[in-house]
Amino acid sequence: MGEPTVGEAQRAKAMADPRAAYEFTLARLALRGLVAELLGIDPRLIVPAYECPECGTGEHGAPGFVLRDGDGDGGRGDSLPIAASASRAGGWALFAAEVIDGGARPRLGVDLAAVGDFRRSIPDAAFTAAERRRVSTAPDAPAEAARLWARKEALLKARGEGLRTDPATVETLEDARVVDLSPRALGLPDGLAAALAVVRR
């Protein structure tokens, strides 16, 4: 599976919760392992080259990957031909990846949301008026809030914006670019909501 980069190790070390640091590191390595498997490349040769609209290429933002340059953590050449996304919640991780074979380069966004987080409080300010109405009339309001939040975050990731955009301005109720994923079909436990968004450019 390979080893974390210096940047990943530093980010993990800065986390106050050792479990969170472990889950972060494991998820990063697992995503690289998935990319390596899809491309038929040794995962030890893959270097993360995440893209942040504000910071540029580095250790956070939308996942991207290049080939390792010699013995260091640096990469070389063009981005590897793959679109990817990742999310963690409730001790679980979810990944999406698609090999790019010509044509429009897709942007993927995947998100996991823990229903339990919404049982304590539902942040009305994060939802549009239509979404708030949907939550208020749902048989299980926290589960519906988690479902809508997962859809919203997945789309914001696929649009390359993340939470730099006010989530209350983004509605996904009728957006065909976003689909709900079945946690059970994915082998995930109850209590999670999952969504995938694909934006073709």
ZADREN-390273 format. One record per residue (C-alpha): residue number from 1; x negated, y negated, z negated. Coordinates in pm, 1 decimal. Each point is the difference from the previous one (the first is absolute). Last residue first. Example, Ala and Ser with C-alpha at 12.3 -4.5 7.8 and 13.67 -1.06 7.14 Angstrom:
<rec><nr>2</nr><xx>-1367.0</xx><yy>106.0</yy><zz>-714.0</zz></rec>
<rec><nr>1</nr><xx>137.0</xx><yy>344.0</yy><zz>-66.0</zz></rec>
***
This chain:
<rec><nr>201</nr><xx>1650.6</xx><yy>-1924.2</yy><zz>1824.2</zz></rec>
<rec><nr>200</nr><xx>207.3</xx><yy>286.5</yy><zz>-140.4</zz></rec>
<rec><nr>199</nr><xx>120.4</xx><yy>-37.4</yy><zz>-359.2</zz></rec>
<rec><nr>198</nr><xx>60.9</xx><yy>322.8</yy><zz>-189.3</zz></rec>
<rec><nr>197</nr><xx>152.9</xx><yy>7.3</yy><zz>-348.3</zz></rec>
<rec><nr>196</nr><xx>13.3</xx><yy>297.4</yy><zz>-236.2</zz></rec>
<rec><nr>195</nr><xx>196.0</xx><yy>25.9</yy><zz>-322.2</zz></rec>
<rec><nr>194</nr><xx>-11.2</xx><yy>185.5</yy><zz>-330.5</zz></rec>
<rec><nr>193</nr><xx>202.7</xx><yy>0.4</yy><zz>-320.0</zz></rec>
<rec><nr>192</nr><xx>-118.1</xx><yy>185.4</yy><zz>-309.4</zz></rec>
<rec><nr>191</nr><xx>186.0</xx><yy>137.4</yy><zz>-300.3</zz></rec>
<rec><nr>190</nr><xx>18.2</xx><yy>358.9</yy><zz>116.8</zz></rec>
<rec><nr>189</nr><xx>-333.6</xx><yy>163.2</yy><zz>69.3</zz></rec>
<rec><nr>188</nr><xx>-191.9</xx><yy>-17.2</yy><zz>328.3</zz></rec>
<rec><nr>187</nr><xx>-35.5</xx><yy>292.6</yy><zz>237.3</zz></rec>
<rec><nr>186</nr><xx>52.0</xx><yy>-219.6</yy><zz>305.9</zz></rec>
<rec><nr>185</nr><xx>341.8</xx><yy>153.0</yy><zz>66.7</zz></rec>
<rec><nr>184</nr><xx>93.5</xx><yy>-76.2</yy><zz>-361.3</zz></rec>
<rec><nr>183</nr><xx>-115.4</xx><yy>-360.7</yy><zz>31.1</zz></rec>
<rec><nr>182</nr><xx>225.5</xx><yy>-42.2</yy><zz>304.5</zz></rec>
<rec><nr>181</nr><xx>-126.3</xx><yy>-289.7</yy><zz>209.0</zz></rec>
<rec><nr>180</nr><xx>207.4</xx><yy>-308.6</yy><zz>72.4</zz></rec>
<rec><nr>179</nr><xx>-63.6</xx><yy>-154.4</yy><zz>338.4</zz></rec>
<rec><nr>178</nr><xx>-117.6</xx><yy>-348.1</yy><zz>98.2</zz></rec>
<rec><nr>177</nr><xx>-40.7</xx><yy>-137.7</yy><zz>352.8</zz></rec>
<rec><nr>176</nr><xx>375.9</xx><yy>28.1</yy><zz>50.4</zz></rec>
<rec><nr>175</nr><xx>60.3</xx><yy>-300.1</yy><zz>-227.7</zz></rec>
<rec><nr>174</nr><xx>363.4</xx><yy>1.2</yy><zz>-113.7</zz></rec>
<rec><nr>173</nr><xx>-52.2</xx><yy>-16.2</yy><zz>-376.0</zz></rec>
<rec><nr>172</nr><xx>-359.5</xx><yy>-119.7</yy><zz>31.3</zz></rec>
<rec><nr>171</nr><xx>19.3</xx><yy>-357.2</yy><zz>-124.7</zz></rec>
<rec><nr>170</nr><xx>-303.8</xx><yy>-219.6</yy><zz>-45.3</zz></rec>
<rec><nr>169</nr><xx>34.6</xx><yy>-349.4</yy><zz>-149.6</zz></rec>
<rec><nr>168</nr><xx>30.2</xx><yy>130.5</yy><zz>-357.3</zz></rec>
<rec><nr>167</nr><xx>-332.6</xx><yy>177.2</yy><zz>48.5</zz></rec>
<rec><nr>166</nr><xx>-181.5</xx><yy>-336.5</yy><zz>10.8</zz></rec>
<rec><nr>165</nr><xx>-285.7</xx><yy>66.6</yy><zz>242.9</zz></rec>
<rec><nr>164</nr><xx>-349.4</xx><yy>32.2</yy><zz>-145.3</zz></rec>
<rec><nr>163</nr><xx>147.9</xx><yy>322.4</yy><zz>-134.6</zz></rec>
<rec><nr>162</nr><xx>-123.3</xx><yy>199.3</yy><zz>295.7</zz></rec>
<rec><nr>161</nr><xx>-40.0</xx><yy>-188.1</yy><zz>325.5</zz></rec>
<rec><nr>160</nr><xx>-130.1</xx><yy>242.1</yy><zz>262.8</zz></rec>
<rec><nr>159</nr><xx>345.4</xx><yy>59.2</yy><zz>147.1</zz></rec>
<rec><nr>158</nr><xx>-36.1</xx><yy>367.9</yy><zz>-86.8</zz></rec>
<rec><nr>157</nr><xx>-83.6</xx><yy>-92.0</yy><zz>-360.2</zz></rec>
<rec><nr>156</nr><xx>302.3</xx><yy>-229.9</yy><zz>-23.7</zz></rec>
<rec><nr>155</nr><xx>216.1</xx><yy>276.1</yy><zz>146.4</zz></rec>
<rec><nr>154</nr><xx>-115.1</xx><yy>258.9</yy><zz>-254.4</zz></rec>
<rec><nr>153</nr><xx>43.3</xx><yy>-248.3</yy><zz>-284.3</zz></rec>
<rec><nr>152</nr><xx>361.2</xx><yy>-72.9</yy><zz>98.0</zz></rec>
<rec><nr>151</nr><xx>93.9</xx><yy>364.3</yy><zz>53.5</zz></rec>
<rec><nr>150</nr><xx>-151.2</xx><yy>100.4</yy><zz>-335.8</zz></rec>
<rec><nr>149</nr><xx>184.0</xx><yy>-288.9</yy><zz>-167.2</zz></rec>
<rec><nr>148</nr><xx>328.9</xx><yy>107.1</yy><zz>157.8</zz></rec>
<rec><nr>147</nr><xx>-37.4</xx><yy>354.3</yy><zz>-129.3</zz></rec>
<rec><nr>146</nr><xx>-110.9</xx><yy>-115.5</yy><zz>-346.5</zz></rec>
<rec><nr>145</nr><xx>299.6</xx><yy>-233.6</yy><zz>-23.2</zz></rec>
<rec><nr>144</nr><xx>230.6</xx><yy>283.7</yy><zz>106.8</zz></rec>
<rec><nr>143</nr><xx>-143.2</xx><yy>229.5</yy><zz>-266.7</zz></rec>
<rec><nr>142</nr><xx>31.3</xx><yy>-274.6</yy><zz>-264.4</zz></rec>
<rec><nr>141</nr><xx>363.9</xx><yy>-72.8</yy><zz>100.5</zz></rec>
<rec><nr>140</nr><xx>122.8</xx><yy>360.0</yy><zz>-14.2</zz></rec>
<rec><nr>139</nr><xx>362.5</xx><yy>0.7</yy><zz>120.4</zz></rec>
<rec><nr>138</nr><xx>-88.4</xx><yy>-295.7</yy><zz>227.7</zz></rec>
<rec><nr>137</nr><xx>220.9</xx><yy>-310.3</yy><zz>-9.0</zz></rec>
<rec><nr>136</nr><xx>-251.6</xx><yy>-234.9</yy><zz>-167.6</zz></rec>
<rec><nr>135</nr><xx>-288.2</xx><yy>133.8</yy><zz>210.1</zz></rec>
<rec><nr>134</nr><xx>176.3</xx><yy>-66.3</yy><zz>331.3</zz></rec>
<rec><nr>133</nr><xx>105.4</xx><yy>-347.2</yy><zz>-114.5</zz></rec>
<rec><nr>132</nr><xx>-359.3</xx><yy>-77.3</yy><zz>-98.1</zz></rec>
<rec><nr>131</nr><xx>-114.9</xx><yy>122.9</yy><zz>340.7</zz></rec>
<rec><nr>130</nr><xx>243.6</xx><yy>-231.4</yy><zz>177.5</zz></rec>
<rec><nr>129</nr><xx>-116.7</xx><yy>-296.9</yy><zz>-208.9</zz></rec>
<rec><nr>128</nr><xx>-364.3</xx><yy>77.4</yy><zz>78.6</zz></rec>
<rec><nr>127</nr><xx>-214.6</xx><yy>178.2</yy><zz>-255.2</zz></rec>
<rec><nr>126</nr><xx>-312.3</xx><yy>-89.7</yy><zz>-198.9</zz></rec>
<rec><nr>125</nr><xx>180.1</xx><yy>-257.7</yy><zz>-218.1</zz></rec>
<rec><nr>124</nr><xx>231.6</xx><yy>275.1</yy><zz>-126.7</zz></rec>
<rec><nr>123</nr><xx>-291.1</xx><yy>169.9</yy><zz>-173.3</zz></rec>
<rec><nr>122</nr><xx>176.9</xx><yy>311.7</yy><zz>-133.1</zz></rec>
<rec><nr>121</nr><xx>-116.6</xx><yy>76.7</yy><zz>-352.1</zz></rec>
<rec><nr>120</nr><xx>-72.5</xx><yy>303.5</yy><zz>-217.5</zz></rec>
<rec><nr>119</nr><xx>172.3</xx><yy>245.4</yy><zz>232.3</zz></rec>
<rec><nr>118</nr><xx>-184.4</xx><yy>-157.6</yy><zz>291.7</zz></rec>
<rec><nr>117</nr><xx>-342.1</xx><yy>131.9</yy><zz>-101.9</zz></rec>
<rec><nr>116</nr><xx>158.6</xx><yy>338.7</yy><zz>-61.1</zz></rec>
<rec><nr>115</nr><xx>100.4</xx><yy>22.4</yy><zz>365.9</zz></rec>
<rec><nr>114</nr><xx>-367.5</xx><yy>17.5</yy><zz>93.1</zz></rec>
<rec><nr>113</nr><xx>-72.2</xx><yy>-149.9</yy><zz>342.0</zz></rec>
<rec><nr>112</nr><xx>-210.8</xx><yy>155.8</yy><zz>274.5</zz></rec>
<rec><nr>111</nr><xx>-89.2</xx><yy>-193.5</yy><zz>312.2</zz></rec>
<rec><nr>110</nr><xx>-119.1</xx><yy>58.5</yy><zz>352.7</zz></rec>
<rec><nr>109</nr><xx>-88.7</xx><yy>-260.8</yy><zz>258.7</zz></rec>
<rec><nr>108</nr><xx>-136.7</xx><yy>79.0</yy><zz>341.0</zz></rec>
<rec><nr>107</nr><xx>-116.0</xx><yy>-243.4</yy><zz>265.5</zz></rec>
<rec><nr>106</nr><xx>1.7</xx><yy>142.1</yy><zz>349.1</zz></rec>
<rec><nr>105</nr><xx>-251.6</xx><yy>-76.3</yy><zz>275.4</zz></rec>
<rec><nr>104</nr><xx>186.4</xx><yy>-15.5</yy><zz>327.1</zz></rec>
<rec><nr>103</nr><xx>-126.1</xx><yy>237.4</yy><zz>268.4</zz></rec>
<rec><nr>102</nr><xx>-307.8</xx><yy>216.3</yy><zz>-34.5</zz></rec>
<rec><nr>101</nr><xx>-19.9</xx><yy>306.5</yy><zz>-221.3</zz></rec>
<rec><nr>100</nr><xx>15.6</xx><yy>-142.3</yy><zz>-350.1</zz></rec>
<rec><nr>99</nr><xx>3.3</xx><yy>279.8</yy><zz>-257.0</zz></rec>
<rec><nr>98</nr><xx>276.3</xx><yy>-55.3</yy><zz>-253.8</zz></rec>
<rec><nr>97</nr><xx>-28.3</xx><yy>-2.9</yy><zz>-376.0</zz></rec>
<rec><nr>96</nr><xx>238.3</xx><yy>-16.9</yy><zz>-294.6</zz></rec>
<rec><nr>95</nr><xx>-95.8</xx><yy>65.2</yy><zz>-359.6</zz></rec>
<rec><nr>94</nr><xx>188.8</xx><yy>43.3</yy><zz>-327.8</zz></rec>
<rec><nr>93</nr><xx>-156.2</xx><yy>9.9</yy><zz>-344.3</zz></rec>
<rec><nr>92</nr><xx>138.5</xx><yy>122.8</yy><zz>-330.0</zz></rec>
<rec><nr>91</nr><xx>-67.7</xx><yy>-99.7</yy><zz>-360.6</zz></rec>
<rec><nr>90</nr><xx>328.2</xx><yy>-188.3</yy><zz>-28.2</zz></rec>
<rec><nr>89</nr><xx>-73.7</xx><yy>-213.7</yy><zz>302.3</zz></rec>
<rec><nr>88</nr><xx>-269.1</xx><yy>-17.1</yy><zz>266.3</zz></rec>
<rec><nr>87</nr><xx>15.8</xx><yy>-119.9</yy><zz>360.2</zz></rec>
<rec><nr>86</nr><xx>-202.2</xx><yy>51.3</yy><zz>315.4</zz></rec>
<rec><nr>85</nr><xx>-6.9</xx><yy>-114.9</yy><zz>360.9</zz></rec>
<rec><nr>84</nr><xx>-179.8</xx><yy>106.1</yy><zz>313.7</zz></rec>
<rec><nr>83</nr><xx>-52.8</xx><yy>-83.0</yy><zz>366.6</zz></rec>
<rec><nr>82</nr><xx>-271.9</xx><yy>196.0</yy><zz>178.7</zz></rec>
<rec><nr>81</nr><xx>-245.7</xx><yy>-53.2</yy><zz>280.6</zz></rec>
<rec><nr>80</nr><xx>-313.1</xx><yy>-60.9</yy><zz>-209.9</zz></rec>
<rec><nr>79</nr><xx>-87.3</xx><yy>-367.4</yy><zz>-14.2</zz></rec>
<rec><nr>78</nr><xx>-278.2</xx><yy>-103.7</yy><zz>232.2</zz></rec>
<rec><nr>77</nr><xx>-367.2</xx><yy>38.6</yy><zz>-72.2</zz></rec>
<rec><nr>76</nr><xx>-186.3</xx><yy>32.3</yy><zz>-323.2</zz></rec>
<rec><nr>75</nr><xx>79.7</xx><yy>48.0</yy><zz>-365.0</zz></rec>
<rec><nr>74</nr><xx>-186.9</xx><yy>-86.2</yy><zz>-316.0</zz></rec>
<rec><nr>73</nr><xx>2.5</xx><yy>223.4</yy><zz>-306.3</zz></rec>
<rec><nr>72</nr><xx>-362.8</xx><yy>94.5</yy><zz>48.6</zz></rec>
<rec><nr>71</nr><xx>-179.7</xx><yy>308.2</yy><zz>130.8</zz></rec>
<rec><nr>70</nr><xx>15.8</xx><yy>-78.9</yy><zz>372.9</zz></rec>
<rec><nr>69</nr><xx>298.5</xx><yy>-204.4</yy><zz>114.3</zz></rec>
<rec><nr>68</nr><xx>321.0</xx><yy>184.2</yy><zz>-91.0</zz></rec>
<rec><nr>67</nr><xx>271.5</xx><yy>8.7</yy><zz>264.4</zz></rec>
<rec><nr>66</nr><xx>288.8</xx><yy>-244.7</yy><zz>-26.1</zz></rec>
<rec><nr>65</nr><xx>334.0</xx><yy>0.3</yy><zz>-182.9</zz></rec>
<rec><nr>64</nr><xx>303.9</xx><yy>-220.8</yy><zz>-53.7</zz></rec>
<rec><nr>63</nr><xx>255.3</xx><yy>-17.4</yy><zz>-277.8</zz></rec>
<rec><nr>62</nr><xx>201.2</xx><yy>-323.7</yy><zz>-26.3</zz></rec>
<rec><nr>61</nr><xx>-122.4</xx><yy>-218.2</yy><zz>-285.9</zz></rec>
<rec><nr>60</nr><xx>-285.3</xx><yy>71.6</yy><zz>-237.6</zz></rec>
<rec><nr>59</nr><xx>-366.3</xx><yy>102.4</yy><zz>4.3</zz></rec>
<rec><nr>58</nr><xx>-138.9</xx><yy>-222.3</yy><zz>273.3</zz></rec>
<rec><nr>57</nr><xx>78.9</xx><yy>-151.2</yy><zz>337.2</zz></rec>
<rec><nr>56</nr><xx>151.5</xx><yy>-347.9</yy><zz>-7.8</zz></rec>
<rec><nr>55</nr><xx>78.7</xx><yy>-180.6</yy><zz>-325.0</zz></rec>
<rec><nr>54</nr><xx>328.5</xx><yy>-176.6</yy><zz>79.6</zz></rec>
<rec><nr>53</nr><xx>154.6</xx><yy>227.2</yy><zz>263.0</zz></rec>
<rec><nr>52</nr><xx>-137.9</xx><yy>303.6</yy><zz>-188.6</zz></rec>
<rec><nr>51</nr><xx>-130.3</xx><yy>289.9</yy><zz>208.7</zz></rec>
<rec><nr>50</nr><xx>-139.0</xx><yy>315.9</yy><zz>-159.7</zz></rec>
<rec><nr>49</nr><xx>-320.5</xx><yy>139.0</yy><zz>145.4</zz></rec>
<rec><nr>48</nr><xx>-35.3</xx><yy>333.4</yy><zz>-178.9</zz></rec>
<rec><nr>47</nr><xx>-306.5</xx><yy>201.0</yy><zz>102.2</zz></rec>
<rec><nr>46</nr><xx>27.7</xx><yy>342.0</yy><zz>163.5</zz></rec>
<rec><nr>45</nr><xx>-305.4</xx><yy>222.0</yy><zz>43.7</zz></rec>
<rec><nr>44</nr><xx>56.0</xx><yy>190.3</yy><zz>-325.3</zz></rec>
<rec><nr>43</nr><xx>345.9</xx><yy>91.4</yy><zz>127.5</zz></rec>
<rec><nr>42</nr><xx>-161.5</xx><yy>215.1</yy><zz>273.8</zz></rec>
<rec><nr>41</nr><xx>199.6</xx><yy>-83.4</yy><zz>312.1</zz></rec>
<rec><nr>40</nr><xx>275.1</xx><yy>196.0</yy><zz>177.6</zz></rec>
<rec><nr>39</nr><xx>215.8</xx><yy>-309.2</yy><zz>47.6</zz></rec>
<rec><nr>38</nr><xx>305.3</xx><yy>124.4</yy><zz>-190.5</zz></rec>
<rec><nr>37</nr><xx>-211.8</xx><yy>176.2</yy><zz>-261.9</zz></rec>
<rec><nr>36</nr><xx>-222.8</xx><yy>-302.7</yy><zz>-55.2</zz></rec>
<rec><nr>35</nr><xx>300.4</xx><yy>-229.2</yy><zz>-39.0</zz></rec>
<rec><nr>34</nr><xx>151.2</xx><yy>237.9</yy><zz>-255.5</zz></rec>
<rec><nr>33</nr><xx>-327.4</xx><yy>21.6</yy><zz>-191.4</zz></rec>
<rec><nr>32</nr><xx>-30.3</xx><yy>-377.0</yy><zz>5.3</zz></rec>
<rec><nr>31</nr><xx>348.2</xx><yy>-20.1</yy><zz>-154.3</zz></rec>
<rec><nr>30</nr><xx>-98.6</xx><yy>257.1</yy><zz>-262.7</zz></rec>
<rec><nr>29</nr><xx>-311.7</xx><yy>-197.6</yy><zz>-93.2</zz></rec>
<rec><nr>28</nr><xx>196.9</xx><yy>-320.1</yy><zz>-54.7</zz></rec>
<rec><nr>27</nr><xx>271.6</xx><yy>185.9</yy><zz>-191.1</zz></rec>
<rec><nr>26</nr><xx>-254.9</xx><yy>166.5</yy><zz>-227.8</zz></rec>
<rec><nr>25</nr><xx>-168.6</xx><yy>-330.5</yy><zz>-77.8</zz></rec>
<rec><nr>24</nr><xx>325.2</xx><yy>-178.5</yy><zz>-83.6</zz></rec>
<rec><nr>23</nr><xx>128.5</xx><yy>294.8</yy><zz>-204.7</zz></rec>
<rec><nr>22</nr><xx>-322.2</xx><yy>11.2</yy><zz>-204.0</zz></rec>
<rec><nr>21</nr><xx>4.6</xx><yy>-375.2</yy><zz>-62.0</zz></rec>
<rec><nr>20</nr><xx>366.2</xx><yy>14.1</yy><zz>-101.0</zz></rec>
<rec><nr>19</nr><xx>-80.0</xx><yy>283.8</yy><zz>-241.1</zz></rec>
<rec><nr>18</nr><xx>-292.6</xx><yy>-195.5</yy><zz>-146.3</zz></rec>
<rec><nr>17</nr><xx>228.1</xx><yy>-300.1</yy><zz>-73.4</zz></rec>
<rec><nr>16</nr><xx>-196.5</xx><yy>-325.3</yy><zz>-27.7</zz></rec>
<rec><nr>15</nr><xx>-87.2</xx><yy>-7.6</yy><zz>368.7</zz></rec>
<rec><nr>14</nr><xx>-332.6</xx><yy>-170.6</yy><zz>75.0</zz></rec>
<rec><nr>13</nr><xx>-176.4</xx><yy>334.8</yy><zz>39.9</zz></rec>
<rec><nr>12</nr><xx>244.9</xx><yy>99.1</yy><zz>274.4</zz></rec>
<rec><nr>11</nr><xx>-67.9</xx><yy>-319.9</yy><zz>192.4</zz></rec>
<rec><nr>10</nr><xx>-374.1</xx><yy>48.2</yy><zz>-34.6</zz></rec>
<rec><nr>9</nr><xx>18.2</xx><yy>361.1</yy><zz>116.7</zz></rec>
<rec><nr>8</nr><xx>207.5</xx><yy>-105.0</yy><zz>298.6</zz></rec>
<rec><nr>7</nr><xx>-251.7</xx><yy>-268.0</yy><zz>93.0</zz></rec>
<rec><nr>6</nr><xx>-294.7</xx><yy>237.0</yy><zz>-33.1</zz></rec>
<rec><nr>5</nr><xx>181.1</xx><yy>246.3</yy><zz>223.5</zz></rec>
<rec><nr>4</nr><xx>175.1</xx><yy>299.5</yy><zz>-148.3</zz></rec>
<rec><nr>3</nr><xx>-149.4</xx><yy>341.6</yy><zz>78.1</zz></rec>
<rec><nr>2</nr><xx>86.7</xx><yy>257.5</yy><zz>263.7</zz></rec>
<rec><nr>1</nr><xx>295.3</xx><yy>232.6</yy><zz>44.6</zz></rec>
***
